[in-house]
């Protein structure tokens, strides 16, 4: 199993995704999760030239840093638009679908074969509503996925009110969709935050996903909220995660989504605020310097290597 990490590791230290990728130059990580979650004009437009220009920037950044894009995360339009349940011509819905399609096209341009696209949820949705909306939603992007040969991975949510937080719920929906390019990404953090999933256990949830599991988002927390930090900084039982991955013959990357390790004040949704003292703003220690962040990212790699080595499955 190979280690990958996310472009969000350098949020706050670089403005654009391409510049975040450049920050990995000299890093121990060589495989990158391209987070297309930030909705930039290139995804909202309908211009092929916009995508080509972005592709050139991302390609040059990867070449500069000596890294390879291996997996991705589509724009986060994961809150359902109730009006679209009965009106597919809803402009917001159409714009969201267009942006996700374009992110899939970008995956194809960069040689990425698997990308995460969140299911859409709403607090007022019943299970029936969830199925109706997301059946429509995923079918609207499958044609692009087929043309590009990119597998779409849906991800467990961190709240069971969404009806989509456990391995069984995800597999049931995947089997309902019955598409060869539709699979699952298991987020260990979400599986620890949601009480129902946590009580079932990481091992059991992953085991239920079985051969449908094609991606991972690895981070740790205390079961209360998103800490997006490295393993051993929380309470997740990574022995159970690793044994499950071996038992289901998982063939994807061990992908970190642990970008809050040494938290920058620009990270969302948590913001460290400057200190006001004697009428002045004091920010000497507001953010860790990039030199420390680079070391933290390398230590994240070492933590991942230790985990995979412990189970005899580390690959360079």
C-alpha positions in Angstrom: 0.0 0.0 0.0 1.3 3.4 -0.9 1.1 6.6 1.1 -0.5 9.8 -0.3 -1.4 13.1 1.3 -3.6 16.0 0.4 -2.9 19.4 -1.2 -4.7 21.0 1.7 -1.6 20.4 3.9 -0.3 23.7 2.7 -3.5 25.7 3.0 -2.5 29.2 4.3 1.0 28.9 3.0 0.1 29.1 -0.7 -2.8 30.8 -2.4 -3.6 28.5 -5.3 -3.8 24.7 -5.5 -0.9 24.7 -8.0 1.3 26.6 -5.5 0.3 24.2 -2.7 1.6 21.4 -4.9 4.9 23.2 -5.4 5.3 23.3 -1.6 5.8 19.5 -1.6 9.2 19.8 -3.3 11.6 17.8 -1.3 8.8 16.2 0.7 8.9 12.5 1.6 5.4 12.2 0.0 5.5 11.4 -3.7 1.8 10.7 -4.2 -0.8 13.5 -4.0 -4.5 13.8 -3.4 -5.6 16.7 -5.6 -8.2 18.5 -3.6 -10.4 20.3 -6.1 -12.8 21.2 -3.3 -12.1 24.9 -3.6 -14.6 26.2 -6.3 -12.5 28.2 -8.6 -13.6 30.0 -11.8 -12.1 27.2 -13.9 -14.7 24.7 -12.6 -17.6 27.1 -12.7 -17.0 28.2 -16.3 -17.8 26.3 -19.5 -14.5 27.2 -21.2 -12.2 24.4 -22.4 -9.3 26.9 -22.4 -9.8 27.6 -18.7 -9.4 23.9 -17.9 -6.4 23.6 -20.2 -4.6 26.5 -18.5 -5.3 25.1 -15.1 -4.1 21.7 -16.3 -0.8 23.2 -17.4 -0.3 24.9 -14.1 -1.0 21.7 -12.1 1.2 19.7 -14.4 4.1 22.1 -14.1 3.7 22.2 -10.3 3.8 18.4 -10.0 6.9 18.3 -12.2 8.6 21.0 -10.1 7.8 19.2 -6.8 8.5 15.7 -8.1 5.1 14.3 -7.1 2.3 12.4 -8.9 -1.4 13.0 -8.7 -3.1 9.7 -7.8 -6.5 10.5 -6.4 -8.7 13.5 -6.1 -11.7 15.2 -4.4 -14.3 17.0 -6.4 -15.8 20.4 -5.5 -17.9 20.2 -2.3 -21.5 20.7 -3.4 -22.7 18.3 -0.8 -25.7 20.2 0.5 -28.8 19.2 -1.6 -31.0 21.7 -3.3 -34.6 20.6 -2.4 -36.1 22.4 -5.4 -34.0 20.2 -7.7 -35.8 17.1 -6.4 -38.6 17.9 -8.8 -36.8 20.4 -11.1 -33.6 19.4 -12.7 -33.4 22.7 -14.5 -32.6 24.4 -11.2 -29.7 26.7 -12.1 -27.7 26.1 -8.9 -28.0 22.4 -9.4 -26.9 22.6 -13.0 -23.9 24.8 -12.1 -22.9 22.3 -9.3 -23.1 19.3 -11.7 -21.1 21.2 -14.3 -18.3 22.0 -11.9 -18.1 18.4 -10.7 -18.1 17.1 -14.3 -15.2 19.5 -15.1 -13.3 18.3 -12.1 -13.7 14.7 -13.4 -12.3 15.9 -16.8 -9.4 17.4 -15.0 -8.7 14.0 -13.3 -8.6 12.4 -16.7 -6.2 15.1 -18.0 -3.9 14.5 -15.1 -4.1 10.7 -15.2 -6.1 10.4 -12.0 -8.4 7.3 -12.0 -10.3 7.8 -8.7 -12.1 10.8 -7.3 -14.4 11.5 -4.3 -17.7 13.0 -5.0 -19.8 13.5 -1.8 -23.4 12.5 -1.8 -25.8 15.4 -1.3 -27.7 15.7 2.0 -30.4 17.8 3.5 -31.7 17.9 7.1 -35.3 17.5 5.8 -34.6 14.6 3.6 -36.1 11.2 4.3 -34.3 8.1 3.2 -36.5 8.1 0.1 -35.6 11.7 -0.7 -31.9 10.9 -0.2 -32.1 8.0 -2.7 -34.2 10.0 -5.2 -31.9 13.0 -5.2 -28.6 11.2 -5.2 -29.7 8.7 -7.8 -30.4 11.7 -10.1 -27.2 13.5 -9.0 -24.8 10.6 -9.6 -26.4 9.6 -12.9 -25.9 13.2 -14.1 -22.1 12.7 -13.7 -21.7 9.1 -14.7 -21.5 9.9 -18.4 -18.5 12.1 -17.8 -16.9 9.4 -15.6 -17.5 6.8 -18.3 -15.9 9.0 -21.0 -12.9 9.7 -18.8 -12.5 6.3 -17.2 -12.6 7.8 -13.7 -14.1 5.9 -10.8 -16.5 8.0 -8.6 -16.2 7.3 -4.9 -18.9 8.3 -2.5 -17.9 9.0 1.1 -19.4 8.3 4.5 -20.8 11.3 6.3 -20.1 12.3 9.9 -23.8 12.5 10.9 -26.3 9.7 10.6 -29.2 12.1 10.2 -27.9 12.1 6.6 -28.7 8.4 6.3 -25.2 7.8 5.0 -22.6 7.3 7.7 -22.1 3.5 8.0 -20.5 0.9 5.7 -23.9 -0.8 5.2 -25.7 2.4 4.2 -23.0 3.2 1.7 -22.8 -0.3 0.2 -26.6 -0.5 0.0 -26.6 2.7 -2.0 -23.7 1.6 -4.3 -25.6 -1.6 -5.0 -28.7 0.4 -5.7 -26.8 2.5 -8.3 -25.3 -0.6 -9.8 -22.6 1.1 -11.9 -19.1 -0.3 -12.5 -17.4 3.1 -11.9 -19.2 3.8 -8.6 -17.4 2.8 -5.4 -16.7 3.9 -1.8 -14.2 6.1 0.1 -14.0 5.4 3.8 -13.2 8.5 6.0 -11.8 7.3 9.4 -12.6 10.6 11.0 -16.2 10.6 9.9 -16.5 7.0 11.1 -15.3 8.1 14.5 -17.4 11.3 14.8 -20.8 9.7 13.9 -22.0 7.8 17.0 -23.8 5.1 15.0 -20.7 4.4 12.9 -18.4 4.6 15.9 -20.5 2.1 17.8 -20.3 -0.3 14.8 -16.6 0.1 14.6 -14.1 0.9 11.9 -13.3 -2.8 11.3 -16.9 -3.8 10.8 -17.8 -0.8 8.6 -14.8 -1.3 6.3 -15.5 -5.1 6.2 -19.1 -4.3 5.1 -17.8 -2.1 2.2 -15.6 -5.0 1.1 -14.7 -4.9 -2.6 -16.6 -1.6 -3.0 -13.9 0.2 -1.1 -11.5 2.0 -3.4 -10.3 5.0 -1.4 -9.5 6.2 2.1 -9.3 9.5 4.0 -7.1 9.0 7.0 -7.0 11.2 10.0 -7.7 11.1 13.7 -9.9 12.8 16.3 -11.5 12.4 19.7 -14.9 11.6 18.3 -16.2 15.1 18.9 -15.4 17.1 15.7 -13.0 17.3 12.8 -9.4 17.6 14.0 -8.0 16.4 10.7 -4.8 15.4 12.5 -2.4 12.5 12.3 -2.9 9.0 13.7 -2.1 8.7 17.5 -3.3 12.2 18.1 -6.8 10.9 18.8 -8.7 7.8 19.8 -9.2 5.9 16.5 -8.1 2.2 16.7 -5.9 2.0 13.7 -5.2 -1.7 14.3 -8.9 -2.2 13.4 -8.5 -0.1 10.3 -5.4 -1.9 9.1 -6.8 -5.4 9.7 -10.0 -4.5 7.9 -8.0 -3.2 4.9 -6.1 -6.4 4.7 -9.2 -8.5 5.1 -11.0 -6.8 2.2 -7.8 -6.8 0.0 -7.9 -3.1 -0.3 -6.0 -1.9 -3.4 -6.0 1.8 -3.1 -3.8 4.5 -1.5 -3.5 5.1 2.2 -4.5 8.8 1.7 -4.1 11.3 4.5 -6.6 14.0 5.0 -4.8 15.3 8.0 -4.1 18.9 7.0 -4.8 20.4 10.4 -1.6 18.9 11.8 0.0 22.2 12.9 -3.1 24.2 12.2 -2.9 27.4 10.1 -5.3 30.2 11.0 -6.6 30.0 7.4 -7.9 26.5 7.8 -11.7 26.1 7.9 -13.9 25.8 9.9 -11.6 26.5 12.9 -9.8 29.8 13.0 -7.1 30.8 15.5 -7.6 34.5 16.1 -4.9 37.1 16.5 -4.4 38.5 20.0 -5.3 42.1 20.7 -3.0 43.8 23.3 -2.7 47.5 24.3 -4.6 48.4 21.1 -2.3 46.4 18.8 -2.7 43.2 17.0 -0.1 40.6 18.1 0.4 37.7 15.6 3.9 36.5 16.1 2.7 33.1 16.9 -0.6 33.1 15.0 0.7 30.5 12.5 3.5 28.0 12.5 6.2 28.9 10.0 6.3 26.9 6.8 9.6 25.4 7.8 7.8 23.7 10.7 4.9 22.7 8.5 7.2 21.0 6.1 8.7 19.0 8.9 5.2 18.1 10.1 4.2 16.9 6.7 7.4 14.7 6.6 6.5 13.4 10.1 3.0 12.6 8.9 4.7 10.4 6.2 6.8 8.7 8.9 3.7 8.0 10.9 2.0 6.5 7.9 5.0 4.4 7.0 5.2 3.1 10.6 1.5 2.0 10.4 1.9 0.3 7.1 5.2 -1.3 8.0 3.6 -2.7 11.2 1.2 -4.6 9.0 3.8 -5.6 6.4 2.1 -3.7 3.5 4.2 -0.6 2.9 5.0 0.2 -0.7 7.2 3.0 -2.0 
